[in-house]
Amino acid sequence: MALRESEQSVVRQKDRSEVLDRLPRLCEQLRRGEIDLRRLETVDERVVHLTDPAKVTQVEDELVDAAPGLTRTQLARRATKLVAEADPLGYDQRRQKAREERRVEFSPLPDGMAELRLRLAAIDARQCYDTLTADARALIKDGRTTDQKRADAFLDRFLGYGIDRKVQVHVTLSMETLMGLTEDPGLLDGYGPIAADSARELAMLGPWRGILTDEHERATAMTTHKYRPDTRCRELIKVRDGGTCSAPGCTTPIQEIDHTIPWPRGKTDPAQLKGYCAHHHHKKHANYTATLDEDGTLHWNIPQGRHYTTQPHQY
């Protein structure tokens, strides 16, 4: 009553304050301005269910040096992976419980609009999104944006007028996880870590491709399959880059493959191809420049004179 807040609101604030004891070093980074509150809360949301303080400390140990250089989405994915590795059984139990919360929500918006929000398992949601994206790309070119076409494709499919098409969803997992020897999470392209059981379940439904990694756990090659060489090359680029745009801080799924050195001077091979979202692909051909080291480190120079780097994805 003194705070003029509801009891639930005060309880939430009290719960959030416990992060000071749970993640002391990340809180210190917040005080110094090295990370913001959203990134701190993102990590705390993922470790709060770990009942063993030693496991919370283990996750914080892995994140404290990297957190200042990561975006919130990148930090969320890394924290999710670390929690799954620290507590695989608990992570899978929470995943199964979370499936019970799947639902559809309707929220009115101004100007005659409304929002329909779906909460689904990550794999199901990703398949739905990729199917709508494929439908959107199949539509004729007109004045609509891709987002508008996706919304129209959803209505078409929901009303029964959609076009059936096969959509590939890529999940990467280690051979040990596939065989059930470990419970390390798999990686769902465009989403991030998923539970080992979910990754194994999806692996049973589709074709497999072997990925060769080097001593730094970076993808260097992929086994051949029925696709043409150019298609295999595109698949390798997406797998090697973790399924997300290579631009600094971007976590949008890869939409386009581009030569770091413009073709034909630059060869069409994985060593100098990188995956980007459409926005950053266009930026690269505008006034941004990108160079690639032999070890896969990508350097970005932007018009404001700043320089950023991204490292090859590690599985």
C-alpha positions in Angstrom: 0.0 0.0 0.0 2.8 2.4 0.8 4.3 1.8 -2.7 1.0 2.3 -4.4 1.6 -1.0 -6.1 -0.3 -4.3 -6.3 1.0 -7.1 -4.2 1.9 -9.1 -7.3 4.0 -6.3 -8.6 5.9 -6.0 -5.3 6.5 -9.7 -5.2 7.9 -9.6 -8.8 10.2 -6.8 -7.8 11.3 -8.7 -4.7 12.0 -11.8 -6.8 14.0 -9.8 -9.3 16.1 -8.3 -6.5 17.4 -11.8 -5.6 19.6 -11.7 -8.7 22.0 -9.6 -6.6 22.9 -12.8 -4.7 22.4 -15.2 -7.6 24.6 -13.5 -10.2 26.9 -11.1 -8.3 29.5 -10.6 -11.0 27.0 -9.9 -13.7 25.3 -7.5 -11.4 28.7 -5.8 -10.9 28.9 -5.5 -14.7 25.5 -3.8 -14.6 26.7 -1.3 -12.0 29.7 -0.5 -14.2 27.5 0.0 -17.3 29.1 -2.9 -19.1 25.7 -4.7 -19.6 22.2 -3.4 -19.3 19.3 -4.6 -17.2 17.6 -6.6 -20.0 20.7 -8.7 -20.5 21.1 -9.3 -16.8 17.4 -10.4 -16.6 17.8 -12.6 -19.6 20.5 -14.6 -17.9 18.6 -14.7 -14.6 15.4 -16.0 -16.3 17.5 -19.0 -17.4 19.4 -19.8 -14.2 16.6 -19.1 -11.7 15.3 -22.7 -12.0 18.7 -24.2 -11.2 18.4 -25.4 -7.6 22.1 -26.0 -7.1 24.0 -22.7 -6.5 27.2 -24.3 -7.9 25.5 -24.8 -11.3 24.4 -21.2 -11.3 28.0 -20.2 -10.6 29.2 -22.5 -13.3 26.9 -20.8 -15.9 28.0 -17.3 -14.7 31.7 -18.3 -14.9 31.2 -19.1 -18.6 29.2 -15.9 -19.3 30.9 -13.1 -17.3 33.7 -12.4 -19.8 31.6 -12.7 -22.9 28.4 -10.9 -21.7 29.5 -7.3 -22.4 30.2 -8.1 -26.1 27.0 -10.0 -26.8 23.5 -8.7 -27.7 20.6 -9.8 -25.6 19.5 -12.5 -28.0 23.1 -13.9 -28.4 23.4 -13.9 -24.6 20.0 -15.6 -24.2 21.1 -18.4 -26.6 24.4 -18.9 -24.9 22.9 -19.0 -21.4 20.2 -21.4 -22.6 22.9 -23.8 -23.9 24.9 -23.5 -20.7 21.9 -24.2 -18.5 21.0 -27.2 -20.6 24.5 -28.6 -20.3 24.7 -27.9 -16.6 21.4 -29.5 -15.8 20.2 -31.7 -18.8 17.6 -33.6 -16.8 16.1 -30.5 -15.2 16.2 -28.7 -18.6 14.2 -31.5 -20.3 11.7 -31.6 -17.4 11.1 -27.9 -17.8 10.8 -28.2 -21.5 8.0 -30.8 -21.1 6.2 -28.7 -18.6 6.5 -25.6 -20.8 4.7 -27.5 -23.6 1.7 -27.6 -21.4 1.6 -23.7 -21.6 1.1 -23.7 -25.4 -1.8 -21.4 -26.3 -3.2 -18.9 -28.7 -3.9 -15.3 -27.4 -5.9 -12.6 -29.0 -5.2 -8.9 -28.2 -7.1 -5.9 -29.6 -5.0 -3.2 -31.2 -5.9 0.4 -32.3 -7.1 1.3 -35.8 -9.1 -1.8 -36.5 -6.2 -4.3 -36.0 -5.6 -7.1 -33.5 -2.7 -9.4 -32.6 -2.9 -13.1 -32.6 0.0 -14.6 -30.6 0.9 -18.3 -30.6 3.1 -20.0 -28.0 4.4 -23.3 -29.4 7.3 -25.7 -29.1 10.3 -24.1 -30.8 10.5 -26.7 -33.5 6.8 -26.4 -34.3 7.0 -22.6 -34.3 10.0 -22.6 -36.6 8.4 -25.0 -39.1 5.3 -22.7 -39.2 7.4 -19.6 -39.7 9.5 -21.2 -42.5 6.4 -22.5 -44.2 4.8 -19.1 -44.3 8.1 -17.6 -45.5 8.2 -20.1 -48.3 4.6 -19.2 -49.2 5.5 -15.5 -49.1 8.4 -15.9 -51.5 6.2 -17.9 -53.9 3.8 -14.9 -54.3 4.0 -12.5 -57.2 6.2 -9.4 -56.7 4.0 -6.4 -55.8 3.9 -3.6 -53.3 3.6 -5.8 -50.3 6.5 -6.3 -47.9 7.6 -9.8 -46.9 6.0 -9.4 -43.5 2.7 -8.5 -45.2 3.0 -11.5 -47.5 3.7 -13.8 -44.5 0.5 -12.5 -42.8 -1.5 -13.0 -46.0 0.0 -16.5 -46.4 -1.1 -17.3 -42.9 -4.7 -16.3 -43.7 -4.6 -18.3 -46.9 -3.4 -21.4 -45.1 -5.7 -21.0 -42.2 -8.7 -20.6 -44.6 -7.6 -23.6 -46.6 -6.2 -22.0 -49.7 -2.5 -22.5 -49.0 0.0 -24.3 -51.3 1.5 -27.5 -49.8 5.3 -27.3 -49.9 8.2 -29.0 -48.1 10.1 -26.9 -45.7 13.5 -27.9 -44.3 14.3 -27.3 -40.7 17.9 -27.7 -39.7 18.9 -29.0 -36.3 22.6 -29.7 -35.5 23.6 -32.1 -32.7 26.6 -34.1 -31.8 27.0 -37.8 -32.6 27.2 -38.5 -28.9 23.9 -36.7 -28.3 22.3 -38.5 -31.2 23.4 -41.8 -29.7 22.1 -40.8 -26.2 25.5 -40.8 -24.7 25.2 -37.1 -23.7 22.4 -34.7 -23.2 24.0 -31.7 -24.8 21.4 -29.4 -26.5 21.0 -29.4 -30.2 21.0 -26.1 -32.3 17.8 -25.2 -34.2 18.6 -22.8 -37.0 17.2 -19.3 -36.4 16.2 -20.1 -32.8 19.1 -21.5 -30.8 19.6 -24.4 -28.3 16.9 -27.0 -27.9 16.6 -30.0 -25.6 18.5 -33.1 -26.6 15.3 -35.2 -26.8 13.7 -32.7 -29.1 16.8 -32.7 -31.4 16.9 -36.5 -31.5 13.2 -36.7 -32.2 13.5 -34.4 -35.2 16.6 -36.3 -36.4 14.5 -39.4 -36.7 12.2 -37.6 -39.2 14.6 -36.4 -41.8 17.8 -37.0 -43.7 21.2 -36.8 -41.9 24.3 -35.0 -43.0 27.7 -35.4 -41.3 29.6 -32.3 -40.4 33.3 -32.3 -40.0 34.6 -29.9 -37.3 38.2 -28.7 -36.6 40.0 -28.6 -33.3 38.1 -25.4 -32.5 34.7 -27.1 -33.0 34.1 -25.1 -36.2 32.3 -26.7 -39.1 34.6 -27.1 -42.1 32.9 -29.6 -44.4 29.6 -31.5 -44.9 28.9 -35.0 -46.4 27.5 -35.1 -49.9 23.8 -35.9 -50.5 21.4 -35.8 -53.5 21.5 -32.0 -53.8 23.5 -30.2 -56.5 27.0 -28.9 -55.4 25.8 -25.3 -55.2 22.9 -26.4 -52.9 25.3 -28.4 -50.7 27.6 -25.4 -50.5 24.7 -23.1 -49.3 23.7 -25.7 -46.7 27.3 -25.9 -45.4 27.4 -22.1 -45.1 24.2 -22.0 -43.1 25.4 -24.8 -40.8 28.9 -23.3 -40.4 27.5 -19.9 -39.5 25.0 -21.4 -36.9 22.0 -20.5 -39.1 22.1 -16.8 -38.2 23.4 -13.7 -40.0 27.1 -13.1 -39.8 26.8 -9.4 -39.2 27.9 -8.2 -35.7 25.1 -8.6 -33.2 22.5 -9.8 -35.7 20.5 -13.0 -34.8 18.2 -13.0 -37.9 18.1 -16.3 -39.7 20.3 -16.5 -42.8 18.4 -15.4 -45.9 21.2 -14.9 -48.5 24.7 -16.1 -49.2 27.3 -13.6 -50.3 30.9 -13.5 -51.6 33.2 -11.6 -49.2 35.3 -10.8 -52.2 32.9 -9.9 -55.1 32.5 -12.5 -57.8 34.2 -13.2 -60.2 37.4 -12.0 -58.5 36.3 -14.0 -55.4 35.8 -17.7 -55.8 32.5 -19.4 -55.0 33.7 -21.7 -52.2 32.8 -21.9 -48.5 36.2 -20.3 -47.5 35.0 -16.9 -48.6 31.2 -17.2 -48.5 29.2 -15.9 -45.6 25.5 -16.0 -44.7 23.5 -12.8 -44.1 20.0 -11.6 -43.5 18.7 -9.5 -46.5 19.2 -6.2 -44.6 22.9 -6.7 -43.8 23.5 -8.2 -47.3 22.3 -5.0 -48.8 24.3 -3.0 -46.3 27.5 -4.8 -47.3 26.9 -3.8 -50.9 26.1 -0.2 -49.9 28.7 1.6 -47.7 29.7 -1.2 -45.3 32.9 -3.2 -45.9 33.6 -6.8 -44.8 36.9 -8.7 -44.9 37.5 -12.3 -43.9 40.5 -13.8 -42.2 41.8 -17.3 -42.9 40.5 -18.5 -39.6 37.0 -17.4 -40.4 37.0 -14.1 -38.4 34.8 -11.5 -40.2 35.7 -7.8 -39.9 33.1 -5.2 -40.5 33.9 -1.5 -41.0 30.9 0.9 -41.0 30.7 4.5 -42.3 31.0 6.0 -38.8 34.6 4.7 -38.7 34.0 1.9 -36.2 35.2 -1.7 -36.6 33.6 -4.9 -35.4 34.4 -8.5 -35.6 32.4 -11.8 -35.5 33.9 -15.2 -34.8 33.0 -18.5 -36.6 30.2 -20.3 -34.9 31.3 -23.0 -32.4 29.1 -26.1 -31.9 
